[in-house]
């Protein structure tokens, strides 16, 4: 079968822990309410690690599903790219641990950190590697265990995050009309304090709060809407499309209000936006790859659809990827 120059998603998979923490559960833990959380974030519940779940175990489950979906064996993988800010260990890379679990003996493996934009950054990297002929198949994973680094006494952050993993097997498209059309990535490191976790690095921990995720919510909201809108516009314009051409927008699932504002900014009706934040919360690098198989299985993403993925995260980082599925 002839191959095109485009990179395509050959297989998709996702995994989330069985344990569910609802807003009503959180009412018993911190000073908050189901109504407050839903009205401000759109989140109703989130899945959290329990009974041995971890970033690695979730990544393994999602990766196995993606490989089976693609009909690709682990030894066919040339590389494993693993996006996470909550790795299994300080080092070595979680990607190397995953390589061993999968039996992907021929794969070079590395972690990289772009927070909630991780999956988009990974698509950007993999696209160049596959188009350039470096590898036939790449496994891209976004996996997080944010429940391990949130402060469960801080009502402003603990209600937002969940755990999960998503994976995609990437390779050259068999159809010249299908696959990744364009990618866009950007960063601005001037204000890391907007969303950060000091623990896990080598800086001295000076307070209890520095062990956990901290966030400047209002400032982050404004930045996110602008950056995601710009990223969406860039991917569309560079490929000669407008939002009218889109079949579906799959945004990073951080906050319903941010998603609605982003859709409005690019003049896209919410009927064309995929949402599952109500079930999973913000799973950082895992949000978009968790959305992808669900969008396909529910009929929201069909073969031939023009799909735009867009994300924004700590760093600050942001990016987008446009594909014909």
Backbone bond lengths (Angstrom), bond angles and torsions (degrees), N, CA, C in turn:
res aa  C-N    CA-C-N  psi(-1)  N-CA   C-N-CA  omega(-1)  CA-C   N-CA-C  phi
1 X - - - 1.464 - - 1.528 109.72 -
2 X 1.329 116.85 132.96 1.462 121.29 -178.72 1.527 110.50 -68.40
3 X 1.312 114.64 146.11 1.457 120.44 178.05 1.524 109.85 -112.22
4 X 1.316 115.73 150.78 1.457 120.66 175.85 1.515 109.26 -96.68
5 X 1.324 117.30 -179.68 1.458 121.35 176.24 1.527 111.48 -82.02
6 X 1.319 117.15 -11.67 1.464 120.25 -177.16 1.519 112.61 -80.54
7 X 1.322 114.84 149.53 1.458 121.54 172.49 1.527 108.77 -91.13
8 X 1.325 116.03 137.42 1.461 120.83 -179.60 1.523 110.48 -126.28
9 X 1.332 114.63 158.59 1.461 120.65 173.08 1.525 108.18 -84.61
10 X 1.322 115.07 108.82 1.467 120.87 -176.73 1.525 112.42 -82.14
11 X 1.332 116.10 -29.48 1.460 120.26 -179.16 1.511 110.22 -156.47
12 X 1.327 115.29 148.88 1.461 121.32 -177.27 1.521 110.32 -130.13
13 X 1.329 116.36 149.68 1.458 120.48 176.27 1.517 110.83 -158.16
14 X 1.321 116.48 152.53 1.467 121.17 179.08 1.525 109.62 -145.26
15 X 1.330 115.12 156.68 1.458 120.48 178.90 1.525 109.47 -151.56
16 X 1.316 116.34 139.97 1.460 121.68 175.37 1.529 108.75 -136.45
17 X 1.324 117.49 152.91 1.470 119.57 178.59 1.531 111.48 -63.06
18 X 1.318 115.26 155.81 1.463 119.85 178.71 1.522 112.23 -73.12
19 X 1.330 117.03 -32.49 1.462 120.11 -177.29 1.527 110.40 -68.43
20 X 1.326 115.99 129.67 1.458 122.18 -179.60 1.522 109.30 -115.75
21 X 1.330 115.61 134.61 1.467 121.74 177.18 1.528 107.07 -115.89
22 X 1.322 116.42 110.86 1.458 120.55 -177.87 1.529 110.72 -86.75
23 X 1.318 115.15 168.48 1.467 119.35 174.51 1.523 111.23 -60.84
24 X 1.321 116.34 -34.40 1.469 120.28 179.75 1.530 110.57 -68.04
25 X 1.353 116.53 -32.71 1.467 119.63 173.82 1.522 110.24 -64.03
26 X 1.341 116.01 -40.80 1.463 120.69 -178.44 1.528 111.89 -68.57
27 X 1.331 116.77 -28.92 1.474 120.20 176.37 1.527 111.45 -56.92
28 X 1.328 115.48 -29.88 1.474 120.51 -178.77 1.525 112.27 -83.98
29 X 1.338 115.93 -11.52 1.463 120.60 -174.60 1.530 113.17 -104.45
30 X 1.340 116.47 -38.03 1.470 121.29 -178.47 1.524 109.50 -138.14
31 X 1.325 115.78 168.91 1.465 121.55 -179.54 1.528 109.33 -78.13
32 X 1.332 116.17 86.30 1.460 122.29 179.91 1.519 108.42 -153.38
33 X 1.330 116.23 -179.86 1.467 119.89 178.02 1.518 109.79 -148.18
34 X 1.309 115.47 156.14 1.460 120.94 177.45 1.527 110.70 -56.41
35 X 1.312 116.95 -44.03 1.473 120.88 -179.01 1.519 111.15 -62.94
36 X 1.319 117.49 -42.86 1.468 121.93 -179.61 1.526 110.51 -61.94
37 X 1.338 116.60 -46.71 1.467 120.82 -178.19 1.525 110.89 -65.82
38 X 1.326 117.25 -47.72 1.475 120.32 -177.77 1.518 111.65 -63.67
39 X 1.330 117.61 -42.81 1.462 120.75 -175.70 1.528 111.85 -69.21
40 X 1.319 117.70 -29.27 1.464 120.50 -176.70 1.517 114.08 -98.38
41 X 1.328 117.65 -21.52 1.468 119.50 -175.62 1.525 114.25 -127.56
42 X 1.331 117.47 -26.68 1.461 120.69 -174.24 1.516 113.53 86.76
43 X 1.337 116.42 -0.30 1.470 120.49 -177.03 1.531 110.28 -87.03
44 X 1.330 116.12 135.88 1.465 121.72 176.67 1.528 111.69 -112.61
45 X 1.332 115.45 -32.44 1.472 120.67 179.85 1.518 107.91 -156.17
46 X 1.334 115.72 167.01 1.444 121.67 176.02 1.525 107.69 -147.03
47 X 1.323 117.17 151.77 1.459 122.86 178.94 1.522 108.36 -97.16
48 X 1.340 116.86 133.02 1.470 120.28 -176.11 1.530 110.79 -129.62
49 X 1.319 114.94 148.51 1.464 121.39 -176.74 1.527 111.84 -62.55
50 X 1.324 114.91 139.82 1.460 122.18 179.94 1.526 107.39 -160.22
51 X 1.311 116.98 156.63 1.473 121.76 173.89 1.521 113.45 52.77
52 X 1.329 116.08 47.61 1.460 119.46 175.02 1.516 115.37 90.10
53 X 1.341 117.84 -3.54 1.466 119.71 175.10 1.520 109.56 -62.33
54 X 1.320 115.58 148.77 1.466 120.19 176.74 1.520 108.94 -159.58
55 X 1.317 115.62 174.67 1.458 120.21 176.34 1.525 110.61 -54.68
56 X 1.319 117.43 -42.66 1.466 121.53 -178.39 1.521 112.33 -68.08
57 X 1.323 117.61 -45.52 1.473 119.07 -177.33 1.525 111.16 -65.57
58 X 1.326 116.79 -38.08 1.456 120.39 177.52 1.524 110.83 -67.17
59 X 1.334 116.26 -41.80 1.468 120.75 178.75 1.521 111.20 -62.96
60 X 1.324 117.01 -39.38 1.469 120.86 179.57 1.533 110.41 -62.61
61 X 1.333 116.01 -46.48 1.476 119.70 -179.05 1.528 111.10 -62.44
62 X 1.326 116.89 -44.89 1.462 120.36 179.56 1.528 111.15 -64.90
63 X 1.320 116.90 -39.13 1.469 121.82 -178.46 1.510 111.72 -67.64
64 X 1.329 116.96 -41.25 1.467 120.30 177.78 1.527 110.12 -60.67
65 X 1.323 116.47 -42.74 1.471 120.25 178.52 1.524 111.27 -62.67
66 X 1.338 116.21 -42.35 1.468 120.05 -178.96 1.526 111.45 -66.17
67 X 1.318 116.87 -41.53 1.465 120.85 178.64 1.526 110.94 -64.36
68 X 1.326 116.82 -44.96 1.465 120.71 177.98 1.523 110.78 -62.04
69 X 1.336 116.32 -40.65 1.461 121.62 179.75 1.527 110.73 -63.55
70 X 1.329 116.54 -36.66 1.468 121.56 -178.43 1.526 112.60 -82.06
71 X 1.334 116.91 -18.97 1.461 119.51 -173.48 1.521 111.40 70.03
72 X 1.341 115.18 31.52 1.457 122.23 -179.18 1.525 108.23 -112.92
73 X 1.336 116.66 136.88 1.458 120.22 178.69 1.527 109.72 -90.42
74 X 1.335 117.92 153.42 1.465 120.19 -178.27 1.529 114.05 -54.66
75 X 1.351 117.23 -35.83 1.466 118.24 -177.61 1.524 113.16 -73.67
76 X 1.336 117.39 -6.74 1.463 120.61 174.62 1.528 112.69 -84.97
77 X 1.335 116.63 -11.84 1.462 120.08 -178.90 1.522 110.53 -73.52
78 X 1.347 115.21 132.76 1.457 120.26 176.51 1.511 112.26 -93.29
79 X 1.346 116.11 -21.86 1.456 119.58 -177.92 1.516 110.40 -158.28
80 X 1.326 115.72 148.68 1.460 122.89 171.13 1.525 107.23 -119.49
81 X 1.323 116.07 118.54 1.461 122.99 175.59 1.527 107.62 -106.24
82 X 1.329 117.05 123.87 1.467 121.28 -171.45 1.521 109.32 -123.11
83 X 1.333 116.29 110.91 1.465 122.04 178.85 1.519 109.67 -93.56
84 X 1.339 116.43 120.13 1.467 120.35 178.03 1.523 110.05 -164.44
85 X 1.331 115.57 150.25 1.469 121.14 167.81 1.527 109.78 -114.22
86 X 1.332 116.42 3.40 1.461 122.12 177.89 1.532 108.74 -127.73
87 X 1.338 117.45 66.46 1.459 121.12 -176.36 1.529 112.49 -66.26
88 X 1.319 114.80 164.36 1.461 120.23 179.43 1.532 111.23 -63.31
89 X 1.320 116.27 -41.78 1.458 123.54 -177.80 1.523 109.22 -132.90
90 X 1.344 116.67 165.88 1.459 119.55 171.30 1.521 109.78 -58.61
91 X 1.310 116.91 -48.47 1.458 125.28 166.10 1.512 106.82 -163.03
92 X 1.312 120.56 158.41 1.460 127.95 6.61 1.522 113.15 -74.29
93 X 1.326 114.68 178.21 1.458 121.71 -177.41 1.524 111.37 -59.40
94 X 1.318 115.50 139.94 1.468 120.73 175.15 1.519 110.30 -60.71
95 X 1.328 117.24 -30.40 1.463 121.38 177.44 1.528 111.52 -58.79
96 X 1.340 117.20 -37.09 1.461 120.37 178.85 1.531 111.41 -69.32
97 X 1.328 115.70 -38.57 1.468 120.10 176.60 1.519 110.33 -64.68
98 X 1.340 116.11 -39.97 1.469 121.20 178.13 1.520 110.62 -66.17
99 X 1.333 117.00 -41.15 1.464 120.92 178.11 1.523 110.66 -54.71
100 X 1.330 116.06 -44.89 1.461 120.27 -179.08 1.523 110.98 -66.68
101 X 1.334 117.29 -43.56 1.463 120.42 -179.93 1.525 111.95 -61.83
102 X 1.324 115.75 -38.04 1.467 120.30 -178.61 1.525 112.19 -78.52
103 X 1.334 117.11 -23.47 1.460 120.21 -171.89 1.516 111.69 77.45
104 X 1.321 116.29 30.70 1.473 121.56 -178.49 1.530 108.40 -87.16
105 X 1.321 116.44 70.23 1.467 122.10 -167.84 1.525 114.23 -66.60
106 X 1.331 117.57 -18.22 1.467 120.44 -177.39 1.527 113.40 -100.80
107 X 1.317 117.04 4.71 1.469 120.60 -173.11 1.520 112.29 -95.42
108 X 1.335 116.13 127.15 1.461 120.48 163.97 1.524 106.64 -71.86
109 X 1.329 117.56 143.78 1.462 119.96 -170.47 1.517 111.08 -136.90
110 X 1.337 116.07 136.40 1.461 119.64 179.08 1.514 111.00 -153.85
111 X 1.334 115.25 147.70 1.464 122.32 169.00 1.520 108.50 -91.93
112 X 1.324 116.11 153.83 1.454 120.31 169.04 1.516 107.98 -146.14
113 X 1.322 116.53 157.24 1.451 121.92 -171.02 1.532 110.12 -122.83
114 X 1.318 116.08 110.52 1.472 121.58 172.06 1.518 109.67 -135.97
115 X 1.354 114.99 20.47 1.473 122.13 177.93 1.531 111.26 53.60
116 X 1.318 117.18 -133.35 1.466 121.11 -173.78 1.526 113.05 -67.13
117 X 1.330 117.05 -16.24 1.467 121.21 177.74 1.528 111.56 -90.02
118 X 1.322 117.73 4.40 1.455 122.01 -171.50 1.513 115.37 -54.76
119 X 1.316 118.04 -44.22 1.460 120.16 -177.04 1.529 110.67 -66.49
120 X 1.334 117.50 -38.58 1.468 121.07 178.26 1.527 110.00 -66.41
121 X 1.324 116.77 -44.70 1.470 120.30 176.44 1.534 110.07 -58.27
122 X 1.330 116.63 -40.66 1.460 120.88 178.92 1.517 112.48 -63.50
123 X 1.327 117.15 -40.31 1.468 120.50 176.34 1.522 110.56 -62.43
124 X 1.329 116.05 -40.09 1.466 121.83 178.99 1.536 110.18 -61.22
125 X 1.323 117.08 -45.58 1.463 121.58 179.62 1.532 111.28 -67.44
126 X 1.330 116.02 -48.73 1.463 120.38 -176.83 1.524 111.91 -63.57
127 X 1.325 116.43 -36.64 1.464 121.05 179.92 1.530 110.21 -58.87
128 X 1.318 116.29 -45.19 1.467 120.06 179.46 1.527 111.18 -66.03
129 X 1.325 117.93 -40.55 1.462 121.74 -178.86 1.524 111.82 -67.08
130 X 1.318 116.80 -42.43 1.462 119.86 -177.94 1.526 111.28 -74.50
131 X 1.328 116.87 -43.50 1.470 119.47 176.21 1.537 111.13 -60.59
132 X 1.330 115.93 -35.29 1.459 120.46 -179.16 1.520 114.17 -79.25
133 X 1.343 116.97 -6.30 1.457 120.90 176.75 1.515 115.10 84.83
134 X 1.343 117.24 10.43 1.463 119.75 -178.94 1.525 112.39 -67.62
135 X 1.328 116.88 -36.81 1.465 121.35 -178.33 1.523 110.19 -142.63
136 X 1.332 115.48 147.61 1.462 120.00 176.43 1.525 110.62 -81.07
137 X 1.337 115.93 -44.14 1.460 120.77 179.54 1.529 110.39 -131.38
138 X 1.319 115.24 136.97 1.463 122.32 175.62 1.523 108.60 -125.96
139 X 1.322 116.42 135.79 1.460 121.44 173.07 1.517 107.92 -97.88
140 X 1.329 116.30 118.70 1.459 122.27 177.33 1.526 108.54 -107.49
141 X 1.330 115.79 124.68 1.467 121.89 -177.00 1.521 109.70 -123.48
142 X 1.319 116.20 136.58 1.463 122.14 167.62 1.510 107.05 -120.57
143 X 1.324 117.98 117.85 1.471 120.74 -175.92 1.519 110.40 -145.20
144 X 1.334 115.57 140.06 1.465 121.01 -176.95 1.527 111.65 -146.10
145 X 1.333 114.17 150.09 1.467 122.03 170.27 1.523 107.47 -127.59
146 X 1.328 116.04 69.48 1.454 120.76 -175.30 1.519 112.73 -66.50
147 X 1.327 117.13 -21.82 1.470 119.36 179.55 1.528 111.39 -61.41
148 X 1.339 116.87 -18.58 1.464 121.32 -179.03 1.530 112.11 -84.00
149 X 1.342 117.53 -13.88 1.475 118.28 -176.52 1.530 112.70 -125.02
150 X 1.347 117.98 6.58 1.465 118.54 174.94 1.530 109.78 -92.58
151 X 1.307 115.01 151.15 1.459 122.15 176.23 1.526 107.69 -87.54
152 X 1.317 116.75 109.32 1.465 121.07 -176.13 1.529 112.53 -74.22
153 X 1.341 116.50 4.61 1.467 120.98 172.66 1.529 111.65 -105.97
154 X 1.336 116.63 -1.57 1.465 121.49 179.92 1.526 109.16 -103.91
155 X 1.321 116.28 103.06 1.467 120.42 -173.76 1.529 113.02 -66.69
156 X 1.339 117.56 -20.77 1.458 120.29 -177.97 1.522 112.70 -75.50
157 X 1.332 117.17 -25.34 1.470 119.54 -178.07 1.528 113.78 -114.06
158 X 1.334 118.10 -35.03 1.471 118.75 -171.98 1.527 112.76 -66.71
159 X 1.336 117.02 -21.69 1.468 119.90 -178.79 1.524 111.82 -78.31
160 X 1.325 117.36 -13.88 1.466 121.06 -168.55 1.521 115.10 -88.53
161 X 1.339 116.57 -33.75 1.455 119.18 -163.78 1.523 114.03 -105.45
162 X 1.339 114.42 152.03 1.450 122.24 174.87 1.516 109.56 -138.69
163 X 1.334 115.90 178.60 1.464 122.32 -178.62 1.522 110.05 -113.27
164 X 1.324 115.94 149.89 1.458 119.04 178.24 1.513 111.53 171.32
165 X 1.329 115.05 175.90 1.460 121.15 179.50 1.520 109.91 -148.81
166 X 1.317 114.48 148.13 1.458 120.97 173.36 1.514 108.43 -139.34
167 X 1.333 116.80 151.00 1.461 120.84 -177.45 1.519 110.48 -143.17
168 X 1.327 114.90 150.95 1.461 121.20 176.18 1.523 108.69 -138.09
169 X 1.322 115.96 133.19 1.463 121.53 170.34 1.518 106.76 -90.60
170 X 1.323 115.88 123.89 1.458 122.10 -173.97 1.525 110.11 -114.14
171 X 1.330 115.23 140.53 1.458 120.62 177.44 1.517 109.69 -163.21
172 X 1.324 116.74 178.55 1.463 119.86 -179.88 1.525 110.70 -65.05
173 X 1.312 116.16 140.03 1.456 121.26 -179.40 1.530 110.89 -71.75
174 X 1.335 116.02 143.75 1.466 121.43 174.27 1.523 111.48 -83.99
175 X 1.334 115.90 -10.48 1.463 122.29 -176.66 1.527 108.41 -123.99
176 X 1.339 118.94 120.35 1.473 120.50 -177.15 1.519 114.19 -62.16
177 X 1.329 116.43 -17.59 1.467 119.72 -179.66 1.522 113.01 -91.03
178 X 1.350 117.33 -9.20 1.454 120.25 -175.69 1.524 111.19 -113.99
179 X 1.332 116.01 154.51 1.453 121.70 176.83 1.517 112.23 121.37
180 X 1.325 115.36 -171.09 1.461 121.60 -178.61 1.533 109.33 -72.94
181 X 1.325 115.87 124.66 1.457 122.06 -178.44 1.523 110.83 -92.91
182 X 1.316 116.64 -46.66 1.466 120.20 -179.61 1.519 110.14 -153.55
183 X 1.337 115.90 152.58 1.457 121.82 173.90 1.524 108.59 -132.60
184 X 1.323 114.77 155.11 1.463 121.13 179.17 1.522 107.70 -145.23
185 X 1.332 117.64 129.64 1.465 121.24 176.51 1.527 109.66 -135.74
186 X 1.329 116.11 148.65 1.453 121.42 -178.74 1.526 108.81 -155.15
187 X 1.328 115.84 160.51 1.460 119.70 176.62 1.524 110.55 -150.21
188 X 1.337 114.31 161.09 1.462 122.16 176.61 1.516 107.33 -148.59
189 X 1.321 116.43 105.62 1.465 120.99 -175.13 1.516 115.18 -91.44
190 X 1.340 116.44 15.88 1.472 119.86 -174.44 1.524 113.39 -72.17
191 X 1.323 117.64 -25.74 1.470 120.52 -176.15 1.528 111.55 -131.64
192 X 1.318 117.57 65.79 1.472 119.88 -178.00 1.514 113.17 -62.10
193 X 1.348 116.81 -26.12 1.465 120.41 -176.26 1.528 112.76 -67.41
194 X 1.331 118.32 -11.81 1.463 119.72 178.54 1.535 111.66 -61.25
195 X 1.333 115.93 -34.16 1.467 120.75 176.71 1.522 106.81 -155.97
196 X 1.333 116.02 109.91 1.457 118.25 -173.96 1.523 112.05 -156.18
197 X 1.324 114.64 163.69 1.464 122.18 170.77 1.523 106.33 -139.48
198 X 1.320 117.02 112.55 1.458 121.81 -177.04 1.522 111.13 -71.68
199 X 1.324 116.90 -39.56 1.469 120.73 179.28 1.528 109.79 -60.88
200 X 1.332 115.43 147.39 1.452 120.48 -178.79 1.512 111.91 101.90
201 X 1.342 115.85 -19.23 1.451 121.07 174.92 1.520 110.15 -100.11
202 X 1.330 115.62 -160.38 1.466 119.64 -177.91 1.523 113.23 -106.89
203 X 1.338 116.41 0.12 1.463 118.73 175.70 1.539 109.72 -70.00
204 X 1.303 116.20 144.30 1.468 121.30 179.79 1.528 110.51 -64.37
205 X 1.323 116.31 134.00 1.459 122.11 176.48 1.527 108.28 -82.92
206 X 1.333 116.98 120.09 1.462 120.81 -174.17 1.526 114.08 -108.45
207 X 1.332 117.17 -7.83 1.468 119.74 179.41 1.515 109.98 -152.23
208 X 1.318 115.54 163.69 1.459 121.52 177.91 1.518 111.05 -59.19
209 X 1.333 117.14 -40.01 1.466 122.32 -176.21 1.522 112.39 -64.89
210 X 1.342 116.42 -29.22 1.466 119.67 -177.04 1.522 113.31 -71.04
211 X 1.316 116.83 -6.25 1.463 119.96 175.47 1.532 111.49 -78.54
212 X 1.335 116.28 -13.08 1.463 120.59 -171.09 1.528 112.34 -125.07
213 X 1.314 114.67 174.26 1.465 121.62 175.12 1.532 109.29 -64.83
214 X 1.329 116.24 133.51 1.463 121.43 172.33 1.527 108.35 -124.35
215 X 1.320 116.17 151.04 1.458 119.42 -171.82 1.522 111.31 -150.79
216 X 1.334 115.62 140.41 1.464 122.27 172.02 1.525 106.64 -103.09
217 X 1.321 116.05 89.42 1.457 122.31 -167.78 1.511 116.18 -58.66
218 X 1.335 118.32 -49.63 1.463 121.04 -174.77 1.522 112.05 -65.26
219 X 1.332 116.26 -45.56 1.462 120.49 179.72 1.525 110.58 -63.98
220 X 1.329 115.61 -39.32 1.462 121.31 -179.54 1.526 111.03 -64.69
221 X 1.330 116.74 -39.84 1.459 122.01 179.88 1.535 110.16 -56.57
222 X 1.333 116.12 -50.50 1.465 120.06 -177.63 1.521 111.60 -62.29
223 X 1.330 116.12 -44.06 1.462 120.77 179.46 1.524 111.15 -62.63
224 X 1.336 116.04 -41.95 1.456 120.99 -176.29 1.524 111.48 -62.55
225 X 1.319 116.75 -46.03 1.471 120.72 -178.39 1.525 110.66 -62.45
226 X 1.336 116.30 -45.81 1.468 120.17 179.96 1.526 111.34 -63.99
227 X 1.336 116.18 -48.71 1.460 121.02 -175.82 1.527 111.98 -66.15
228 X 1.344 117.17 -43.65 1.467 119.62 -179.89 1.521 111.02 -67.12
229 X 1.325 116.98 -36.91 1.464 120.43 176.78 1.513 111.32 -64.44
230 X 1.344 116.65 -44.48 1.467 121.05 178.70 1.527 110.94 -63.11
231 X 1.335 116.63 -42.34 1.466 120.77 -179.79 1.526 111.23 -63.77
232 X 1.330 115.79 -42.00 1.463 120.51 178.32 1.526 110.66 -62.33
233 X 1.319 115.99 -46.94 1.462 120.91 179.83 1.525 111.01 -60.72
234 X 1.332 117.10 -40.37 1.461 120.91 -177.83 1.524 111.71 -63.86
235 X 1.347 116.51 -48.22 1.464 119.92 -179.17 1.529 111.41 -62.08
236 X 1.320 116.27 -41.16 1.465 120.11 179.77 1.527 111.08 -67.45
237 X 1.330 116.73 -49.57 1.466 120.95 -175.66 1.528 111.65 -63.81
238 X 1.335 116.78 -40.24 1.466 119.94 -177.75 1.527 111.85 -65.45
239 X 1.336 115.78 -23.07 1.473 120.36 179.62 1.526 112.36 -101.50
240 X 1.345 116.40 0.63 1.459 119.41 177.72 1.510 114.22 79.99
241 X 1.337 117.33 26.01 1.463 121.63 179.21 1.532 110.46 -116.12
242 X 1.333 115.06 166.33 1.461 121.75 170.12 1.526 107.61 -124.51
243 X 1.322 116.46 173.09 1.466 119.76 179.74 1.526 111.81 -63.21
244 X 1.320 117.87 -22.52 1.463 120.92 177.23 1.529 111.71 -62.71
245 X 1.330 116.41 -26.41 1.466 121.03 -177.93 1.524 112.99 -81.08
246 X 1.342 117.01 -14.65 1.462 120.48 -174.34 1.520 113.10 -70.84
247 X 1.328 115.32 138.94 1.461 121.64 169.81 1.517 110.59 -88.34
248 X 1.354 116.04 -35.52 1.462 119.88 -174.48 1.519 110.80 -157.94
249 X 1.334 115.31 139.12 1.458 122.75 170.05 1.522 108.08 -107.44
250 X 1.330 116.22 125.13 1.465 121.02 174.88 1.518 106.88 -112.63
251 X 1.344 117.35 97.14 1.461 120.45 -178.63 1.527 111.50 -91.45
252 X 1.329 115.11 159.90 1.462 119.81 168.98 1.520 108.50 -56.97
253 X 1.337 116.40 132.89 1.458 122.26 -174.10 1.531 110.20 -90.64
254 X 1.338 115.86 76.69 1.464 120.37 -178.60 1.519 111.89 -100.24
255 X 1.323 116.24 -40.55 1.455 121.53 -171.48 1.529 107.32 -167.65
256 X 1.320 117.35 128.96 1.461 120.23 -178.30 1.523 111.88 -59.07
257 X 1.329 116.67 -37.21 1.468 119.78 -179.33 1.525 111.61 -64.22
258 X 1.339 116.83 -40.37 1.466 120.35 177.08 1.524 110.04 -64.16
259 X 1.324 116.37 -42.79 1.465 120.90 -179.75 1.525 110.80 -63.26
260 X 1.325 116.37 -45.12 1.472 120.18 179.17 1.528 111.41 -62.74
261 X 1.335 116.63 -41.22 1.464 120.47 179.48 1.523 111.20 -66.73
262 X 1.335 116.99 -36.92 1.467 120.97 178.27 1.526 110.29 -66.37
263 X 1.333 116.69 -44.85 1.468 120.73 178.54 1.523 111.13 -60.42
264 X 1.318 115.63 -41.98 1.466 120.72 179.10 1.523 110.59 -63.37
265 X 1.338 116.02 -40.10 1.467 120.66 -177.20 1.528 111.16 -63.81
266 X 1.356 117.51 -34.51 1.468 119.25 179.79 1.538 111.27 -99.70
267 X 1.354 115.08 12.40 1.473 121.92 175.10 1.538 112.07 58.57
268 X 1.328 114.44 48.26 1.463 120.72 179.16 1.524 109.28 -116.49
269 X 1.333 118.69 127.43 1.474 119.92 178.83 1.523 111.29 -66.93
270 X 1.328 116.86 147.03 1.459 121.08 -177.74 1.535 112.53 -63.51
271 X 1.327 117.42 -18.78 1.471 119.84 176.62 1.525 111.35 -63.20
272 X 1.335 116.53 -20.30 1.465 121.06 -179.83 1.524 112.33 -100.50
273 X 1.324 116.75 13.94 1.465 121.52 -178.52 1.522 109.35 -112.63
274 X 1.333 116.70 132.23 1.461 120.71 179.57 1.525 110.29 -90.47
275 X 1.323 115.82 128.13 1.468 121.97 -180.00 1.530 110.80 -128.01
276 X 1.317 116.52 130.16 1.471 120.23 167.00 1.524 110.62 -139.69
277 X 1.350 115.50 16.92 1.461 120.91 -179.30 1.527 111.64 -59.23
278 X 1.332 117.08 -29.02 1.462 120.71 -178.69 1.531 111.11 -60.82
279 X 1.328 117.27 -28.07 1.465 121.49 -176.10 1.529 112.72 -94.40
280 X 1.334 117.83 -34.16 1.467 120.53 -169.68 1.525 115.03 -118.00
281 X 1.333 118.29 -14.62 1.456 119.28 -173.17 1.520 110.40 67.94
282 X 1.322 115.72 -159.62 1.461 122.05 179.83 1.524 109.13 -91.16
283 X 1.328 116.79 110.07 1.466 121.57 178.38 1.528 111.16 -103.64
284 X 1.340 116.48 23.49 1.460 123.35 174.30 1.531 111.37 55.69
285 X 1.329 118.42 -123.15 1.467 121.33 -175.50 1.524 112.90 -63.22
286 X 1.330 117.23 -13.81 1.465 120.40 -177.39 1.522 113.64 -89.83
287 X 1.347 119.00 -10.88 1.467 118.40 -170.74 1.518 113.19 -61.90
288 X 1.330 117.69 -50.77 1.471 119.83 -176.46 1.533 111.47 -67.01
289 X 1.349 120.02 -45.91 1.464 117.48 178.14 1.530 114.64 -69.11
290 X 1.328 118.65 -17.61 1.471 120.01 170.40 1.527 109.41 -75.23
291 X 1.332 116.20 -37.19 1.467 120.42 178.97 1.527 112.86 -64.56
292 X 1.329 117.20 -39.52 1.470 121.07 -169.78 1.536 114.06 -57.42
293 X 1.347 119.95 -54.84 1.468 117.74 179.92 1.530 112.68 -65.81
294 X 1.341 116.53 -32.05 1.468 119.91 178.41 1.530 110.61 -67.45
295 X 1.331 116.74 -40.00 1.463 120.62 177.76 1.522 110.59 -63.31
296 X 1.316 116.31 -39.70 1.465 119.88 178.44 1.530 111.49 -68.25
297 X 1.325 116.48 -45.45 1.465 120.64 -175.55 1.524 112.63 -68.69
298 X 1.339 116.94 -27.58 1.465 120.34 179.08 1.529 112.60 -90.84
299 X 1.337 116.50 2.81 1.457 120.60 178.37 1.509 115.03 80.90
300 X 1.340 116.68 6.98 1.470 119.79 179.16 1.529 111.82 -78.26
301 X 1.320 117.39 -23.85 1.465 122.44 178.56 1.525 108.61 -125.02
302 X 1.323 115.27 111.42 1.466 121.01 -176.14 1.519 110.25 -117.57
303 X 1.335 114.63 161.41 1.465 119.57 179.41 1.526 110.07 -56.79
304 X 1.344 114.53 131.39 1.456 120.12 -179.38 1.514 114.44 94.88
305 X 1.331 117.18 -11.40 1.470 120.40 -179.85 1.533 110.86 -69.35
306 X 1.339 115.46 144.66 1.457 121.42 173.03 1.527 107.10 -91.49
307 X 1.329 116.37 114.87 1.467 122.69 -171.73 1.528 109.48 -120.22
308 X 1.318 116.03 131.47 1.462 121.63 176.95 1.520 109.49 -113.74
309 X 1.332 115.87 128.20 1.466 122.11 174.83 1.522 108.22 -109.22
310 X 1.315 116.82 136.60 1.467 120.23 -178.07 1.525 109.65 -144.08
311 X 1.342 115.85 142.48 1.477 119.67 -175.65 1.519 110.90 -148.34
312 X 1.335 113.63 161.08 1.463 122.73 178.64 1.515 107.81 -148.84
313 X 1.333 116.78 137.98 1.460 117.32 -178.65 1.511 113.30 -158.25
314 X 1.340 114.42 -173.26 1.453 121.62 -178.94 1.518 110.33 -58.39
315 X 1.308 114.27 149.33 1.462 119.46 -179.38 1.531 113.10 145.99
316 X 1.279 116.69 -60.56 1.468 130.11 -2.65 1.528 109.25 -78.25
317 X 1.332 116.51 145.16 1.459 122.61 177.22 1.520 109.36 -130.21
318 X 1.316 115.98 150.49 1.459 119.62 173.74 1.518 109.82 -156.26
319 X 1.323 115.70 163.24 1.459 118.69 -179.57 1.503 112.33 179.87
320 X 1.323 115.12 174.06 1.461 121.44 -179.59 1.520 109.76 -150.40
321 X 1.310 115.29 158.89 1.463 121.89 176.01 1.526 108.25 -144.31
322 X 1.305 115.40 131.92 1.454 122.38 179.82 1.519 108.73 -109.98
323 X 1.336 116.52 131.78 1.459 118.85 178.64 1.518 112.13 -141.85
324 X 1.314 114.98 152.07 1.457 122.26 168.10 1.523 104.97 -98.80
325 X 1.338 115.37 109.65 1.456 119.18 -172.83 1.540 110.69 -73.84
